[in-house]
Amino acid sequence: EIPRAHDEISTRNHTYKLSLDYGLTPRLSIGALFPFLDRLHRHRLHAEVEVPDNPDDVEIVDVPERWRYQEFGDMQVTARYLLIQPETPLRPSLSLLAGLKLPTGRTGIDNDEGEKAELTLQPGNGSWDGIIGLSYVQNFSVSTLRSETSLAPVFATVLGRFPIGRGKFGYRPGGEMFLNVGLAYPLIRKLDFLAQVNFHYRDQDNVGHAPGVEEADTGKETIYLSPGLRYHITEQIAAYALMQFAVYRRVNGIQLTSDWNFVSGLSYRFNLFNS
């Protein structure tokens, strides 16, 4: 319905993230995030070919193309400063977050035919991005299913990401805002019920001369409802899983979207130095 040089078919993303955080002081911590991408993308290219019986005439045929790669993406470095430090477990905390997204991922991945993937499908996008945000946490005293008293944290985080200058190919990704609100309710001593609302807004890109990117096909808004569970294996180790269900989507032009996402992970808290 909206003519383009190719029609999107599907993209399958498996993203693995290693996140490391270190507390320098009781108020200040630094962190780094390293994403590893396993991506399969398919689309149909509308190509002009000569008609065999009439070389002066051409016809449009659909040529399937695919890209599959496993690569590290763009890493992030962040700092978190505790503006309001809770004096008791039931007092709120407020943190300021700031950081950078670095252009560490490759931007020249091609397929078996030597065709480069669109920049927005590459492991990296070649841009330097600033990150700024606030995080609020409030604990409440609640009863578990076994009538035990425990703490249930409620949180709200707003995060903005914006390009710093022009990146590779003159590309400037659209500014983004992430708003996440949620809670962790203790069902029993080691098992928590998780519930989140995740809102993501992205402005349109300034594509410059980035290969394969249509500015009209950038910019979107998405809301997910995300229920899940977290199990505390030990006092230091916890495993969690969430299902994200899209309840609202608005995209410009033609874009690939997901009806649902599965998010899982393992967290480990440890002391590097024991006194």
MIZA-633112 format. One record per residue (C-alpha): residue in three letters; y, x, z. Coordinates in steps of 0.25 Angstrom, whole numbers, plus 5000, padded with zeros to 4 digits. Layout:
BEGIN
   aa  north  east    up
  ALA      Y     X     Z
...
***
This chain:
BEGIN
   aa  north  east    up
  GLU   5000  5000  5000
  ILE   5009  5012  5002
  PRO   5007  5022  4991
  ARG   5004  5036  4995
  ALA   4998  5048  4989
  HIS   4985  5046  4997
  ASP   4979  5035  5005
  GLU   4975  5039  5019
  ILE   4960  5036  5023
  SER   4958  5041  5037
  THR   4960  5052  5047
  ARG   4950  5056  5058
  ASN   4957  5064  5069
  HIS   4949  5071  5081
  THR   4959  5078  5089
  TYR   4955  5087  5100
  LYS   4966  5092  5110
  LEU   4966  5103  5120
  SER   4978  5101  5130
  LEU   4981  5112  5141
  ASP   4991  5110  5152
  TYR   4995  5120  5162
  GLY   5004  5117  5174
  LEU   5014  5128  5176
  THR   5021  5122  5188
  PRO   5019  5109  5195
  ARG   5029  5102  5186
  LEU   5027  5110  5173
  SER   5015  5111  5164
  ILE   5013  5116  5150
  GLY   5002  5112  5140
  ALA   4997  5114  5126
  LEU   4989  5105  5117
  PHE   4980  5110  5106
  PRO   4974  5099  5096
  PHE   4962  5101  5087
  LEU   4961  5091  5075
  ASP   4948  5086  5068
  ARG   4954  5078  5057
  LEU   4948  5071  5045
  HIS   4958  5065  5035
  ARG   4955  5057  5022
  HIS   4964  5051  5012
  ARG   4964  5047  4997
  LEU   4973  5054  4988
  HIS   4979  5046  4976
  ALA   4977  5056  4964
  GLU   4981  5056  4950
  VAL   4970  5060  4940
  GLU   4970  5060  4925
  VAL   4962  5048  4918
  PRO   4951  5055  4910
  ASP   4953  5047  4897
  ASN   4968  5049  4898
  PRO   4973  5062  4904
  ASP   4987  5057  4903
  ASP   4985  5046  4912
  VAL   4981  5047  4927
  GLU   4975  5038  4938
  ILE   4976  5038  4953
  VAL   4963  5041  4960
  ASP   4960  5042  4975
  VAL   4955  5055  4980
  PRO   4949  5056  4994
  GLU   4954  5068  5002
  ARG   4950  5072  5016
  TRP   4954  5083  5026
  ARG   4945  5087  5038
  TYR   4949  5098  5048
  GLN   4948  5103  5062
  GLU   4961  5111  5066
  PHE   4970  5113  5078
  GLY   4983  5105  5077
  ASP   4997  5107  5083
  MET   4997  5111  5097
  GLN   5007  5106  5108
  VAL   5013  5113  5120
  THR   5020  5105  5131
  ALA   5026  5106  5144
  ARG   5026  5096  5155
  TYR   5036  5095  5166
  LEU   5035  5086  5178
  LEU   5049  5080  5180
  ILE   5044  5070  5191
  GLN   5033  5076  5200
  PRO   5025  5066  5208
  GLU   5026  5068  5223
  THR   5014  5059  5226
  PRO   5003  5054  5216
  LEU   5009  5040  5215
  ARG   5023  5046  5211
  PRO   5026  5047  5196
  SER   5027  5060  5188
  LEU   5036  5062  5175
  SER   5034  5074  5166
  LEU   5042  5080  5154
  LEU   5034  5085  5143
  ALA   5039  5094  5132
  GLY   5032  5103  5121
  LEU   5030  5107  5107
  LYS   5020  5103  5096
  LEU   5017  5116  5088
  PRO   5013  5117  5073
  THR   5000  5125  5076
  GLY   4991  5116  5067
  ARG   4988  5119  5053
  THR   4996  5111  5042
  GLY   4988  5115  5030
  ILE   4974  5109  5031
  ASP   4968  5105  5018
  ASN   4955  5099  5013
  ASP   4943  5104  5004
  GLU   4952  5101  4992
  GLY   4963  5109  4997
  GLU   4972  5097  5000
  LYS   4981  5099  5012
  ALA   4981  5087  5022
  GLU   4994  5080  5025
  LEU   5002  5087  5035
  THR   5001  5075  5045
  LEU   4986  5077  5044
  GLN   4986  5092  5046
  PRO   4982  5099  5060
  GLY   4997  5102  5062
  ASN   5010  5097  5056
  GLY   5018  5110  5056
  SER   5029  5104  5065
  TRP   5035  5109  5079
  ASP   5036  5096  5088
  GLY   5043  5095  5101
  ILE   5037  5086  5112
  ILE   5044  5079  5124
  GLY   5040  5068  5133
  LEU   5038  5062  5147
  SER   5026  5058  5155
  TYR   5026  5049  5167
  VAL   5014  5047  5177
  GLN   5013  5037  5188
  ASN   5001  5036  5197
  PHE   4996  5023  5204
  SER   4987  5021  5215
  VAL   4975  5012  5210
  SER   4961  5007  5214
  THR   4949  5011  5206
  LEU   4937  5003  5202
  ARG   4931  5008  5215
  SER   4943  5004  5223
  GLU   4947  5018  5225
  THR   4962  5022  5225
  SER   4966  5031  5214
  LEU   4978  5035  5205
  ALA   4981  5029  5192
  PRO   4991  5037  5183
  VAL   5000  5029  5174
  PHE   5008  5038  5163
  ALA   5018  5037  5152
  THR   5021  5048  5143
  VAL   5031  5048  5131
  LEU   5031  5060  5122
  GLY   5039  5064  5110
  ARG   5036  5074  5099
  PHE   5047  5078  5089
  PRO   5047  5089  5078
  ILE   5055  5101  5080
  GLY   5061  5105  5066
  ARG   5053  5104  5053
  GLY   5039  5109  5053
  LYS   5030  5114  5042
  PHE   5033  5107  5028
  GLY   5046  5102  5034
  TYR   5038  5092  5042
  ARG   5044  5085  5054
  PRO   5034  5075  5061
  GLY   5040  5062  5066
  GLY   5044  5062  5081
  GLU   5034  5056  5090
  MET   5033  5048  5103
  PHE   5021  5046  5111
  LEU   5021  5036  5123
  ASN   5009  5035  5132
  VAL   5007  5026  5144
  GLY   4994  5025  5151
  LEU   4986  5025  5164
  ALA   4974  5031  5170
  TYR   4967  5021  5180
  PRO   4956  5026  5189
  LEU   4943  5017  5187
  ILE   4934  5025  5196
  ARG   4936  5039  5203
  LYS   4934  5047  5190
  LEU   4937  5037  5179
  ASP   4950  5033  5174
  PHE   4954  5021  5164
  LEU   4965  5026  5155
  ALA   4975  5017  5147
  GLN   4986  5022  5138
  VAL   4996  5016  5128
  ASN   5000  5027  5118
  PHE   5012  5025  5109
  HIS   5015  5035  5097
  TYR   5027  5034  5089
  ARG   5030  5044  5077
  ASP   5042  5045  5068
  GLN   5041  5048  5053
  ASP   5039  5062  5049
  ASN   5049  5070  5041
  VAL   5038  5076  5032
  GLY   5046  5087  5024
  HIS   5037  5092  5014
  ALA   5024  5090  5022
  PRO   5012  5088  5013
  GLY   5006  5075  5012
  VAL   5015  5068  5022
  GLU   5023  5055  5019
  GLU   5035  5052  5028
  ALA   5033  5037  5026
  ASP   5019  5039  5032
  THR   5024  5044  5045
  GLY   5028  5038  5058
  LYS   5021  5028  5067
  GLU   5019  5021  5080
  THR   5006  5019  5087
  ILE   5002  5013  5100
  TYR   4988  5015  5106
  LEU   4981  5008  5118
  SER   4972  5019  5125
  PRO   4962  5015  5135
  GLY   4952  5026  5141
  LEU   4945  5033  5152
  ARG   4946  5046  5160
  TYR   4935  5052  5168
  HIS   4937  5063  5178
  ILE   4925  5072  5177
  THR   4930  5081  5188
  GLU   4944  5082  5195
  GLN   4948  5092  5184
  ILE   4941  5086  5172
  ALA   4943  5072  5165
  ALA   4938  5066  5152
  TYR   4946  5054  5146
  ALA   4945  5045  5133
  LEU   4954  5035  5127
  MET   4954  5025  5116
  GLN   4967  5023  5109
  PHE   4968  5010  5101
  ALA   4980  5008  5092
  VAL   4988  4995  5096
  TYR   5000  4997  5087
  ARG   5003  5006  5075
  ARG   5015  5007  5065
  VAL   5015  5018  5055
  ASN   5024  5021  5043
  GLY   5018  5021  5029
  ILE   5003  5025  5029
  GLN   4997  5032  5041
  LEU   4983  5034  5047
  THR   4982  5027  5060
  SER   4970  5026  5070
  ASP   4966  5013  5077
  TRP   4960  5020  5089
  ASN   4959  5035  5094
  PHE   4949  5041  5104
  VAL   4955  5051  5114
  SER   4947  5059  5124
  GLY   4948  5071  5132
  LEU   4945  5080  5144
  SER   4955  5085  5154
  TYR   4953  5097  5163
  ARG   4963  5101  5174
  PHE   4961  5114  5180
  ASN   4969  5125  5188
  LEU   4970  5138  5181
  PHE   4974  5145  5194
  ASN   4968  5142  5208
  SER   4976  5146  5220
***
